[in-house]
Amino acid sequence: MGNMGLALAWEARMPRAAQRERRLEPFREQIAASDRGADAGRLEDAALAEACRTGDLRAYERLYSLHGARMKNLARNILGSITDAEDAVQETFLKVQRGIASFRGQSTFVTWTFRILVNTCYDARRSRLRKKEVAVEDEPQRDDAPPRPEPRAAVAHPSLRLALERALAELTRHQRDVFLLYEVEGFRHAEISAMLEISETASKNTLFQAKKNLRQMLEPPRASGAGAR
């Protein structure tokens, strides 16, 4: 108690400005540490871009070691196949190597790389869709051919993951991709806007609409008044 009284008395004699300065100091230290971390990240990103620009293969190995797993995960979420995801990541690194001279630093090097990955996944998805359409056109039609099966309806009590995957499949492409990039991969809206070539406002609005649609699809149906007796 005595120590507390002394501390309060000593603090009471301090000018108000000095009291505010002392209380703000820990927050300033946290902000400064965060800024130092961000600066270090930007410096490493720039150094990595420059090393890749000079053709240093170790820089590409470093890029893969830092972000390869995350790239594969994102590609798998977009394409739905780990094999297709690995092919997309491999193709992305080839595109980065061929196009590094066009990198102008308008976004971070990592964001630029992920934008190439997303576009590569889009190309793969379009190619896969075209192949399916050709296969359907080439398939001979028979009068006695069985009807094509419809997607299975959701079971009565699916796991949350399965229910979420099915709900995500019902979103538009942009809604699904923004949701995956933000909620699953942890990118910021500024990064997503650079990857998808949309504004930050559009990214935020798309995420809001995606979450709204998911809630509507995942909420259990409410019992009617007649059935609740």
TAZI-V439541 format. One line per field, one symbol per residue. ss: DSSP state (H for helix, E for strand, L for the rest). burial: I if it has 16 or more other C-alpha atoms within 10 Angstrom, else O. A space follows every 10 residues. Layout:
ss=???
burial=???
This chain:
ss=LHHHHHHHHH HHHLLHHHHH HHHHHHHHHH HHHHHHHHHH HHHHHHHHHH HHHLLLHHHH HHHHHHHHHH HHHHHHHHHL LHHHHHHHHH HHHHHHHHHH HHLLLLLLHH HHHHHHHHHH HHHHHHHHHH HHHHHHHHLL LLLLLLLLLL LLLLLLLLLH HHHHHHHHHH LLHHHHHHHH HHHHLLLLHH HHHHHHLLLH HHHHHHHHHH HHHHHHHHLL LLLLLLLLL
burial=OOOOOOOOOO OOOOOOOOOO OOOOOOOOOO OOOOOOOOOO OOOOIIOIII OIIOOOOOII OOIOOOOIOO IIIIIIIIIO OOOIIIIIIO IIIOOIOOOI OOIOOOOIII IIIIIIIIOI IIOIIOOOOO OOOOOOOOOO OOOOOOOOOO OOOOOOOOOO OOIIOIIIOO IOOOIIIIII IIOOOOIOII IIIIIIOOOI OOIIOIIOOI IOIIOOIOOO OOOOOOOOO
